[in-house]
Amino acid sequence: MNSEELRLQYLFSKYFEKTASAEERAELANLVSIEGNREQLMQLFSAEWEKYRGDGMVITAEKTDEMLQNILGDPARSKAAGEGAPVRTMLPWRSVAVAASIILMLGISSYLLFFNKRSKPAEVANTNVTHDVKAPEINRAMITLANGKKILLDSLTSGTLAIQGNVNVSKTTDGQIIYNGSSTEEVFNTLYNPRGSKVVPLTLSDGTKVWLNNESSIRYPVAFAGNERKVEITGEAYFEVATLRLPAKGGHALSGQKMPFKVKINNSTEVEVLGTHFNINAFADEASINTTLLEGSVRVIVNKKVQLLSPGQQAQVNANAIRLIKDADVAQAVAWKNGLFSFTDANLPTVMRQLARWYGLEVQYEGAIPEREFNGKIGKTLTLDQALRVLAKTNVKYRIESGNKITIIN
């Protein structure tokens, strides 16, 4: 994802959170009106639309695109400009807001339908739905403090959760967990986020921001001490690491040396950074540990082998070997953090593993596993049945039972 795409995503999020300034709204209006941003804009709209859509509110991709073109630009003027470089049309913010509102109401789900590259879309498969599962509405995460006490996050309102030495642990009104304070010794907490739980945002004592996915955990000191910052994870987490410098010896002035941040994974792999944005997918049931870099630089270390990553690259660790992907799909790697399922040439077990973590499922198969490939994106606010009905368009049959059990039928 390039800098303009990241900026559009950031501004779009601020607008719908109602925290964007007048200047940011004007900047967003300009980015929205650029033809080259159309696909990303559709994805961002879809994530918001899924929060408000009603049953049966569906519109074709062609109609949605035509509607957006009519709202954001004059088709006649576009034709007059010829087929050369894209024309940037600067519109008043009111027009862009109207466009967003209409699209959110009418829906653009057809942009996000999965398709099977090996065959034409089939008719919707017959299903036997006796039970449905909603997308997570709360987070079921739990913090284990240094003294062994466990805190269920959703059972508490905002405010102070715990005080450990000179460090205050608090929860904000929007569910963020924040550590604030310092210490000369390291005592550790563990945050665990189970299946069927919302993503948990965490701010460590150094200002580093972490987003923890389902079925994932992170062990970290309540305050960092010493010459490095080290945390341990299982599952998946996205990091925005704060840059710190080591104090000079014999005084309080800061030295020029940066304080490294290290992530330990499964007692075998380590990611070392100085200040950057990156994602680590280390689920035990996936084929490899994938580290994807968005900004800055990181070193991936396994069995004394070292791989340096540049933005847009991914390191895949498998059996103590490191494979470098130079042109990684960064947007797909962080889709979970942005409220989307995203697949490219994914087989059915890959799709079902992600659904299982999000909805808290037990997945089983009747007969051989159907050979399908899935591509596309879909919002994570759908119920399980709605999500599986999209899969059914590729002739995948399934049965949802009580107890959050899913059976795929071949």
C-alpha positions as CSV (number, residue, x, y, z in Angstrom):
1,M,0.0,0.0,0.0
2,N,1.6,3.3,-1.1
3,S,1.5,6.5,0.9
4,E,-1.5,8.0,-0.8
5,E,-3.5,4.8,-0.2
6,L,-2.5,4.8,3.5
7,R,-3.5,8.5,3.7
8,L,-6.9,7.8,2.2
9,Q,-7.5,5.0,4.6
10,Y,-6.5,7.2,7.6
11,L,-8.6,10.1,6.5
12,F,-11.6,8.0,5.7
13,S,-11.4,6.4,9.2
14,K,-11.2,9.8,10.9
15,Y,-14.2,11.1,8.9
16,F,-16.5,8.2,10.0
17,E,-15.2,8.5,13.6
18,K,-16.1,12.2,13.4
19,T,-12.7,13.3,14.4
20,A,-11.5,14.8,11.1
21,S,-10.6,18.5,11.0
22,A,-11.9,20.8,8.2
23,E,-8.5,20.5,6.5
24,E,-8.6,16.7,6.7
25,R,-12.1,16.6,5.3
26,A,-11.0,18.8,2.4
27,E,-8.0,16.6,1.7
28,L,-10.3,13.5,1.8
29,A,-12.6,15.2,-0.7
30,N,-9.8,15.6,-3.1
31,L,-8.6,12.0,-2.7
32,V,-12.1,10.7,-3.2
33,S,-12.5,12.5,-6.5
34,I,-9.4,10.8,-8.0
35,E,-10.4,8.0,-10.4
36,G,-7.3,6.0,-9.4
37,N,-8.6,5.7,-5.8
38,R,-11.9,4.2,-6.9
39,E,-11.2,0.5,-6.0
40,Q,-9.8,1.4,-2.5
41,L,-12.7,3.8,-1.9
42,M,-15.2,1.0,-2.7
43,Q,-13.5,-1.2,-0.1
44,L,-13.6,1.5,2.5
45,F,-17.2,2.3,1.8
46,S,-18.1,-1.4,2.0
47,A,-16.7,-1.8,5.5
48,E,-18.8,1.1,6.7
49,W,-21.9,0.1,4.7
50,E,-21.9,-3.4,6.3
51,K,-22.5,-1.7,9.7
52,Y,-25.7,-0.1,8.5
53,R,-27.1,-2.3,5.7
54,G,-30.5,-3.9,5.9
55,D,-31.6,-7.2,4.5
56,G,-32.3,-7.2,0.8
57,M,-30.5,-3.9,0.2
58,V,-28.3,-4.9,-2.7
59,I,-27.2,-3.1,-5.8
60,T,-25.0,-4.4,-8.7
61,A,-21.4,-3.3,-9.0
62,E,-22.1,-1.7,-12.4
63,K,-25.0,0.4,-11.0
64,T,-22.9,1.4,-7.9
65,D,-20.0,2.5,-10.1
66,E,-22.4,4.4,-12.4
67,M,-24.0,6.1,-9.4
68,L,-20.6,7.1,-7.9
69,Q,-19.5,8.5,-11.3
70,N,-22.7,10.6,-11.6
71,I,-22.2,11.9,-8.0
72,L,-18.5,12.6,-8.0
73,G,-18.1,13.8,-11.6
74,D,-19.8,14.9,-14.7
75,P,-19.7,12.0,-17.3
76,A,-20.1,14.4,-20.2
77,R,-17.1,16.4,-19.0
78,S,-15.1,13.3,-18.5
79,K,-15.7,12.2,-22.1
80,A,-14.9,15.7,-23.4
81,A,-11.5,15.4,-21.7
82,G,-10.7,12.4,-23.9
83,E,-9.1,9.1,-22.9
84,G,-5.8,10.5,-21.8
85,A,-4.7,11.0,-18.2
86,P,-7.3,10.8,-15.5
87,V,-9.1,14.1,-14.7
88,R,-9.1,15.2,-11.1
89,T,-12.4,16.8,-10.2
90,M,-12.3,19.0,-7.1
91,L,-15.8,18.9,-5.6
92,P,-17.2,20.7,-2.5
93,W,-17.2,18.5,0.6
94,R,-21.0,18.4,0.7
95,S,-21.1,16.5,-2.6
96,V,-18.6,13.9,-1.3
97,A,-20.6,13.5,1.9
98,V,-23.8,13.0,-0.1
99,A,-22.0,10.4,-2.2
100,A,-20.8,8.5,0.8
101,S,-24.3,8.6,2.4
102,I,-26.1,7.3,-0.7
103,I,-23.5,4.5,-1.2
104,L,-23.7,3.5,2.4
105,M,-27.5,3.3,2.2
106,L,-27.7,1.4,-1.1
107,G,-24.8,-0.9,-0.6
108,I,-21.9,-2.1,-2.7
109,S,-21.7,-5.7,-1.5
110,S,-21.4,-7.0,-5.1
111,Y,-17.9,-5.5,-5.2
112,L,-16.9,-7.9,-2.4
113,L,-18.3,-11.2,-3.6
114,F,-15.9,-14.1,-3.8
115,F,-15.5,-15.9,-7.0
116,N,-14.0,-19.2,-8.1
117,K,-11.4,-18.6,-10.8
118,R,-11.7,-22.2,-12.1
119,S,-15.4,-22.1,-13.0
120,K,-18.3,-19.8,-13.6
121,P,-20.3,-18.8,-10.5
122,A,-22.8,-21.6,-9.6
123,E,-26.2,-21.2,-8.1
124,V,-26.5,-20.8,-4.4
125,A,-26.0,-24.1,-2.7
126,N,-28.7,-25.7,-0.6
127,T,-28.0,-25.2,3.1
128,N,-29.5,-26.3,6.3
129,V,-29.2,-23.4,8.8
130,T,-30.5,-24.2,12.2
131,H,-28.3,-21.7,14.0
132,D,-26.5,-18.5,13.0
133,V,-23.5,-16.8,14.6
134,K,-23.1,-13.0,14.8
135,A,-19.9,-11.2,14.3
136,P,-18.2,-10.4,17.6
137,E,-19.8,-7.5,19.3
138,I,-17.5,-7.4,22.3
139,N,-14.0,-8.4,23.0
140,R,-13.5,-11.4,25.3
141,A,-9.9,-10.6,26.0
142,M,-8.2,-11.1,29.3
143,I,-5.1,-9.6,30.9
144,T,-3.1,-11.7,33.3
145,L,-1.2,-9.4,35.7
146,A,2.3,-10.0,37.2
147,N,0.7,-11.4,40.4
148,G,-1.5,-13.8,38.5
149,K,-4.7,-11.9,38.8
150,K,-6.9,-12.1,35.7
151,I,-8.9,-9.1,34.3
152,L,-11.7,-9.7,31.8
153,L,-11.7,-6.5,29.7
154,D,-15.3,-6.5,28.7
155,S,-16.6,-6.9,32.2
156,L,-15.1,-3.5,33.2
157,T,-16.0,0.1,32.2
158,S,-13.5,2.7,31.2
159,G,-10.9,3.9,33.7
160,T,-8.1,2.4,35.7
161,L,-7.9,-1.4,35.5
162,A,-4.8,-1.9,37.7
163,I,-1.8,-0.1,39.2
164,Q,1.5,-2.0,39.1
165,G,4.3,-0.2,40.8
166,N,4.5,3.2,39.1
167,V,2.5,2.0,36.0
168,N,-1.2,2.7,35.5
169,V,-3.2,0.3,33.3
170,S,-6.4,1.9,32.0
171,K,-9.2,1.3,29.5
172,T,-10.6,4.0,27.3
173,T,-14.2,4.4,26.3
174,D,-13.5,2.9,22.9
175,G,-11.9,-0.2,24.4
176,Q,-8.1,0.6,24.1
177,I,-5.8,-0.7,26.8
178,I,-3.1,1.8,27.7
179,Y,0.0,1.4,30.0
180,N,1.4,4.7,31.3
181,G,4.4,5.0,33.7
182,S,8.0,3.8,34.1
183,S,9.9,1.3,36.2
184,T,13.5,0.2,36.8
185,E,12.6,-3.5,36.7
186,E,10.6,-5.5,34.3
187,V,7.4,-7.3,35.5
188,F,5.3,-8.9,32.8
189,N,1.6,-9.0,31.8
190,T,0.0,-11.2,29.2
191,L,-3.0,-10.1,27.0
192,Y,-4.9,-13.0,25.5
193,N,-7.6,-12.5,22.9
194,P,-9.6,-15.7,22.2
195,R,-11.7,-16.8,19.2
196,G,-14.9,-15.0,18.6
197,S,-13.6,-11.7,20.1
198,K,-13.1,-8.3,18.6
199,V,-9.6,-7.1,17.8
200,V,-7.9,-5.5,20.9
201,P,-5.9,-2.3,20.6
202,L,-3.0,-2.0,23.1
203,T,-0.6,0.9,23.9
204,L,2.6,-0.2,25.7
205,S,4.4,2.0,28.2
206,D,6.8,3.3,25.5
207,G,4.0,4.5,23.2
208,T,4.2,1.5,20.9
209,K,0.7,0.6,19.6
210,V,-0.3,-3.0,19.1
211,W,-3.5,-4.5,17.6
212,L,-4.1,-8.1,18.7
213,N,-6.1,-10.5,16.5
214,N,-8.3,-13.3,17.6
215,E,-6.8,-16.5,19.1
216,S,-3.6,-14.5,19.8
217,S,-1.6,-13.4,22.8
218,I,1.2,-11.0,23.7
219,R,3.5,-11.1,26.7
220,Y,5.1,-7.7,27.6
221,P,6.6,-5.8,30.5
222,V,4.4,-3.2,32.1
223,A,7.3,-0.8,31.6
224,F,10.5,-1.4,29.6
225,A,13.9,-1.4,31.4
226,G,17.4,-2.2,30.2
227,N,18.9,-1.7,26.8
228,E,16.1,-3.3,24.7
229,R,12.4,-3.7,24.5
230,K,11.2,-7.3,24.1
231,V,7.7,-8.8,23.8
232,E,6.5,-12.3,22.9
233,I,3.5,-13.2,20.7
234,T,1.4,-16.1,19.5
235,G,-1.1,-15.8,16.7
236,E,-1.2,-12.4,14.9
237,A,-0.4,-8.8,15.8
238,Y,0.1,-5.5,14.1
239,F,2.7,-3.1,15.5
240,E,3.4,0.6,15.2
241,V,6.7,0.8,17.2
242,A,7.6,4.1,18.9
243,T,11.3,5.2,18.5
244,L,13.2,5.5,21.8
245,R,16.8,6.3,22.5
246,L,19.0,4.8,25.2
247,P,20.0,7.1,28.1
248,A,23.6,8.1,28.2
249,K,25.8,6.4,30.8
250,G,26.1,8.3,34.0
251,G,23.4,10.8,33.3
252,H,19.9,11.4,32.0
253,A,20.8,12.9,28.6
254,L,19.8,10.8,25.7
255,S,22.4,9.0,23.6
256,G,22.3,8.7,19.9
257,Q,21.7,5.0,20.0
258,K,18.1,3.8,19.4
259,M,16.6,1.4,21.8
260,P,15.8,-1.7,19.7
261,F,12.3,-3.4,19.9
262,K,12.2,-7.1,19.5
263,V,9.3,-9.5,19.0
264,K,9.9,-13.2,19.9
265,I,7.7,-15.8,18.1
266,N,7.2,-19.4,19.2
267,N,10.7,-19.6,20.8
268,S,12.3,-19.8,17.4
269,T,11.9,-16.6,15.4
270,E,12.7,-13.0,16.3
271,V,11.8,-9.8,14.6
272,E,14.0,-6.8,15.5
273,V,13.0,-3.2,14.7
274,L,14.0,0.4,15.4
275,G,10.8,2.2,14.7
276,T,8.3,0.9,12.1
277,H,4.9,-0.5,11.1
278,F,4.7,-4.2,10.5
279,N,2.4,-7.2,10.8
280,I,3.3,-10.7,12.1
281,N,1.1,-13.7,11.4
282,A,2.3,-16.7,13.4
283,F,-0.8,-18.8,13.9
284,A,0.2,-22.4,14.7
285,D,-2.1,-23.9,12.1
286,E,-0.7,-21.8,9.2
287,A,2.1,-23.1,7.0
288,S,4.6,-20.3,7.8
289,I,5.3,-17.3,10.1
290,N,4.8,-14.2,7.9
291,T,6.3,-10.8,8.8
292,T,5.0,-8.1,6.5
293,L,6.6,-4.6,6.5
294,L,4.6,-1.4,5.9
295,E,7.1,1.3,7.0
296,G,10.7,1.4,8.2
297,S,12.9,-1.6,8.3
298,V,13.0,-4.9,10.3
299,R,15.3,-7.8,10.6
300,V,13.8,-11.3,10.8
301,I,16.1,-13.8,12.6
302,V,15.7,-17.6,12.7
303,N,18.4,-20.1,13.5
304,K,21.2,-17.5,13.0
305,K,19.8,-16.6,9.6
306,V,18.9,-13.0,9.1
307,Q,16.7,-11.3,6.5
308,L,16.4,-7.5,6.2
309,L,13.0,-6.3,5.0
310,S,12.1,-3.1,3.1
311,P,8.6,-1.6,3.0
312,G,6.2,-3.8,0.9
313,Q,8.2,-7.0,1.5
314,Q,7.3,-10.1,3.5
315,A,9.5,-12.8,5.2
316,Q,8.0,-16.3,5.3
317,V,9.7,-18.5,7.9
318,N,9.2,-22.2,7.5
319,A,11.3,-25.0,9.1
320,N,14.1,-22.6,10.0
321,A,14.3,-21.3,6.4
322,I,13.4,-17.7,5.4
323,R,11.7,-16.9,2.1
324,L,11.6,-13.3,0.9
325,I,8.5,-12.0,-0.9
326,K,9.7,-8.7,-2.5
327,D,6.2,-7.5,-3.7
328,A,3.9,-8.6,-0.9
329,D,0.2,-7.9,-0.7
330,V,0.4,-5.5,2.2
331,A,-3.3,-4.6,2.2
332,Q,-4.2,-8.3,2.5
333,A,-1.8,-8.8,5.3
334,V,-3.4,-6.1,7.5
335,A,-7.0,-6.6,6.2
336,W,-8.0,-8.2,9.6
337,K,-7.0,-5.0,11.4
338,N,-9.2,-2.9,9.0
339,G,-12.3,-5.0,9.4
340,L,-12.1,-7.2,6.3
341,F,-11.6,-10.7,5.3
342,S,-9.2,-10.7,2.2
343,F,-8.3,-13.7,0.1
344,T,-6.2,-14.3,-3.1
345,D,-6.3,-17.7,-4.6
346,A,-7.1,-19.1,-1.1
347,N,-8.3,-22.7,-0.7
348,L,-11.3,-23.6,1.4
349,P,-9.4,-24.6,4.6
350,T,-7.6,-21.2,4.5
351,V,-10.9,-19.4,4.3
352,M,-12.4,-21.5,7.0
353,R,-9.5,-21.0,9.4
354,Q,-10.0,-17.2,9.3
355,L,-13.8,-17.5,9.7
356,A,-13.3,-19.9,12.6
357,R,-11.1,-17.5,14.5
358,W,-13.4,-14.6,14.0
359,Y,-16.7,-16.3,14.8
360,G,-15.4,-18.7,17.4
361,L,-16.1,-21.8,15.3
362,E,-15.4,-25.5,15.3
363,V,-15.1,-26.6,11.6
364,Q,-15.5,-30.1,10.3
365,Y,-15.8,-31.6,6.8
366,E,-18.2,-34.3,5.5
367,G,-16.4,-36.1,2.7
368,A,-13.4,-34.8,0.8
369,I,-12.6,-31.1,1.2
370,P,-14.0,-29.3,-1.9
371,E,-11.3,-28.0,-4.2
372,R,-12.1,-24.3,-4.6
373,E,-10.1,-21.1,-4.9
374,F,-11.5,-17.8,-3.4
375,N,-10.6,-14.2,-4.2
376,G,-12.0,-11.0,-2.9
377,K,-12.8,-9.0,0.2
378,I,-15.8,-9.0,2.5
379,G,-16.7,-7.0,5.6
380,K,-16.3,-8.7,9.0
381,T,-19.6,-7.3,10.4
382,L,-21.7,-10.0,8.5
383,T,-23.2,-12.9,10.4
384,L,-21.7,-16.3,9.8
385,D,-24.6,-17.3,7.6
386,Q,-24.3,-14.2,5.5
387,A,-20.6,-14.8,5.0
388,L,-21.1,-18.4,4.1
389,R,-23.8,-17.5,1.6
390,V,-21.1,-15.7,-0.3
391,L,-19.1,-18.9,-0.3
392,A,-22.2,-20.7,-1.4
393,K,-22.0,-18.8,-4.7
394,T,-19.1,-21.1,-5.6
395,N,-21.3,-24.1,-4.8
396,V,-19.9,-24.8,-1.3
397,K,-22.5,-26.5,0.8
398,Y,-22.5,-26.2,4.6
399,R,-24.5,-26.7,7.7
400,I,-24.5,-24.5,10.8
401,E,-25.4,-26.1,14.0
402,S,-25.7,-25.0,17.6
403,G,-22.6,-24.7,19.6
404,N,-20.9,-22.8,16.8
405,K,-20.2,-25.9,14.8
406,I,-19.9,-25.7,11.0
407,T,-19.9,-28.7,8.7
408,I,-18.7,-28.3,5.1
409,I,-20.4,-30.9,2.9
410,N,-19.0,-32.4,-0.3
